[in-house]
Amino acid sequence: MNMNIPLVDLRWQTDLIKKDFLKEIGGILDSSAFILGPKVKEFEKHFAEYCGTKYCAGISSGTDALILALRAAGIEYGDEIITVSNTFIATSASISACGGKPVFVDIEEDSYNINPSLISRAITAKTKAIMPVHLYGQCADMTPIMKLAKNYGLFVIEDACQAHGAEYTGKRSGSFGMGAAFSFYPGKNLGAWGEGGAVVTNDQKIFDEVTVLRDHGSREKYIHLKEGFNMRLHGIQGAVLDLKLKMLDEWNALRRTAAGIYKRELSNVNELILPIEKPYAKHVYHLFVIRVKDRESLQKFLLDKGIGAGFHYKYPLHLQEAYAYLGYKEGDLPITEKIMKEIISLPIYPGITEEQIIYICKAVKEFFAGKK
Ligand SMILES: Cc1ncc(COP(=O)(O)O)c(C=O)c1O
C-alpha cells in the first residue's frame, strides 16, 4: 500500500505548540499588539541571542529582510552585489529592489554554495558587497569570503533564509556578515504561521536603520526621518516564533537524524549523489537534495508512490527570462548549470519517521532497479 508523504509536513510541529500558543493569543488580543509589540520584542531578543548577534529586527518576510539589510548597508543604484544563481529568486530580486545589480558566481560542486575562489574575478570598481546564500541549510565557506571582503573593502550580507541554527566552525549562521537575513516562511526550519523574517547584526547603525526603514522611516509615529516601508513583523508571528525557537535545536537534530537515515539507506545506490557535510559545517538540512541523471522521471515515479519530491531549484536564475537583461548565456556558470539539471529534494521535516524514510528510499531503489 502506498504511503502519503508530502515534501514538507508541518502538522507535527504545529500540534506541539498549539496549546501554548492558545495561551499566548489571549494576551495579544487583550493588548491589541498585532504589529510589532512586546511579543516581537521578546522574540527579537531571543533570536539575536540564538544567532550570537547583538541585534535582531523582526521583518515582514525574508525577502524584505534582505532588502532592508542591503538598504541599511547603503546599497544604491548601480552597485554590484556578488551572489549565486542556484537560489530562490528573492536573493537576487532583493538586490535589484535596492537598485543594485546581481552578479552571479559559480558554486562548489560538493557543497552547492558559492565558490570563494571564483569571487575575486567577478569584482569590479562597482562591486559593493558579497551575498553568500547558506543553501539547503549548510553555511557557505565564510572564512575565505570574509577575507576577500576585507581585502577588497566590500561588505557581506548573508542570505541565511534556509539556515536557522546552521553552524560554520562552531559559529551560527547570521553572525558573520555586516548583517544577515532570515525567512520565517512556514516551511523553513523556524517557520511562522504566515510570512515573517528578520535581520540580525552586530552593527548598531545597521540595526537602527533597519528598524527605521521597516516602519515608514520613523522612530516616532508620524515623524518621518526618511521614506521607508511597511515591513514589520506581526505580534502573532512573534509569539509563534518565540515558542518554536525553544525547539529549534531539537528539531534541527531530528532533521540531521533523518538525513543520516537517508544516507545509510541510499549509500550503496551508485546512480545518485548524496549531500555532504563539509568539515567546517553543521548542516541543518532545510532540504535533503540528491543528484540523479533523470530527475523528472524520478519525481514522477515517486509521486505515483505518494511521495512529494521537489526541485530547488528548477532552472538557474542567470538563464531565466527575468535576468535576460543581464546578458548571461549558457556555459557561463558550468557547475551551477550542470547540478541544476540533476538536483531533486526528498521529503525532510521534524516528525518524519524512520519508516517513512525507508519507504522513500525503497522507492528510489526500485526506480533505479527498473532502469537496469
Ligand atoms: C535562499 C532564500 N532567500 C530568500 C528567501 C525569501 O524569503 P521569504 O519567502 O520569507 O520572503 C527564501 C525563502 O523562500 C530563500 O530560500
The ligand as an SDF file (V2000), in Angstrom:
LIG
                    3D

 16 16  0  0  0  0  0  0  0  0999 V2000
   17.5390   31.4440   -0.0960 C   0  0  0  0  0  0  0  0  0  0  0  0
   16.2980   32.2520    0.1520 C   0  0  0  0  0  0  0  0  0  0  0  0
   16.3810   33.5890    0.1120 N   0  0  0  0  0  0  0  0  0  0  0  0
   15.3060   34.3620    0.3410 C   0  0  0  0  0  0  0  0  0  0  0  0
   14.0710   33.8200    0.6240 C   0  0  0  0  0  0  0  0  0  0  0  0
   12.8980   34.7240    0.7980 C   0  0  0  0  0  0  0  0  0  0  0  0
   12.2010   34.5540    1.9820 O   0  0  0  0  0  0  0  0  0  0  0  0
   10.6230   34.8610    2.0540 P   0  0  0  0  0  0  0  0  0  0  0  0
    9.9200   33.8100    1.2840 O   0  0  0  0  0  0  0  0  0  0  0  0
   10.3380   34.8090    3.5240 O   0  0  0  0  0  0  0  0  0  0  0  0
   10.4150   36.2330    1.5110 O   0  0  0  0  0  0  0  0  0  0  0  0
   13.9540   32.4250    0.7000 C   0  0  0  0  0  0  0  0  0  0  0  0
   12.6870   31.7680    1.0840 C   0  0  0  0  0  0  0  0  0  0  0  0
   11.8300   31.4210    0.3760 O   0  0  0  0  0  0  0  0  0  0  0  0
   15.0860   31.6210    0.4310 C   0  0  0  0  0  0  0  0  0  0  0  0
   15.0080   30.2810    0.4500 O   0  0  0  0  0  0  0  0  0  0  0  0
  1  2  1  0
  2  3  1  0
  2 15  2  0
  3  4  2  0
  4  5  1  0
  5  6  1  0
  5 12  2  0
  6  7  1  0
  7  8  1  0
  8  9  2  0
  8 10  1  0
  8 11  1  0
 12 13  1  0
 12 15  1  0
 13 14  2  0
 15 16  1  0
M  END
$$$$
